[in-house]
Amino acid sequence: MFVDRAARIVFLGPPGGGKGTHARRLSEKYGISHISTGDILRARAGDGTDLGTRVQSFIEKGKLVPDALMIEMISERMAQGDVQRGFILDGFPRTMEQAKALDQILAERGTPLTLVIDFEVSEDVIINRLSGRRVCPKCGANYHIRNIPPRRDGVCDRCPTALIQRADDREATVRTRLEVYRAETAPLVGYYRDRHLLQAVDGNLEVAPLEKHLWSHIEAV
Ligand code: AMP
């Protein structure tokens, strides 16, 4: 008999909560796909098309890209072969409409979510993490000027590219992103709790101890 043991996980939590860092690490260690809608959108934002320019303007303002576009994007991604081995969704869903659409897409494939992790993080930690975050514009690796510094100052460890600060990590935009999170995304905590999928973790923790907690939740499913 076929036993489906793939982990299909959503990482929920505010910007700066550690979703991307941990999704990347866990996906590399355990061979499950990391699907970051922010990364997919950033790749489109720079492609010179009208759609790319529109996407870029939403991102730079800290606003959400419209649901219809996001749902189409995730539906295409879920049709790719690698997701059968499991996935971590980082940054999707962000609205109730997206959450319902995701349930439907996965139900049609007979592969429902197995776990939702809620990263609970204080606002001070968020501001500190985002203001110190630096990213590699080429490979997407994330660093923090104090917490996760690159080996060589200002240069990516993996591909020797100069690190940058994301435009939407500047303070005014961070405030908008937090407001959007509270209004649109935070209600999903209740949605997934009602479906008995939710586990909360303390997102204020440093990378190593938080990774241990995360892994224990993933293994327990
Ligand atoms: P992130 O890298 O997850 O912080 O996403 C960066 C930006 O991409 C967000 O501030 C939004 O503008 C956009 N974005 C990413 N995921 C979504 C989503 N699921 N729905 C709408 N907008 C999104």
Residues whose N, C-alpha, C, O or C-beta is under 5 A from the ligand:
A	BS01	AMP	P15 T37 G38 D39 L41 F58 I59 G62 K63 L64 V65 M70 D90 G91 F92 P93 R94
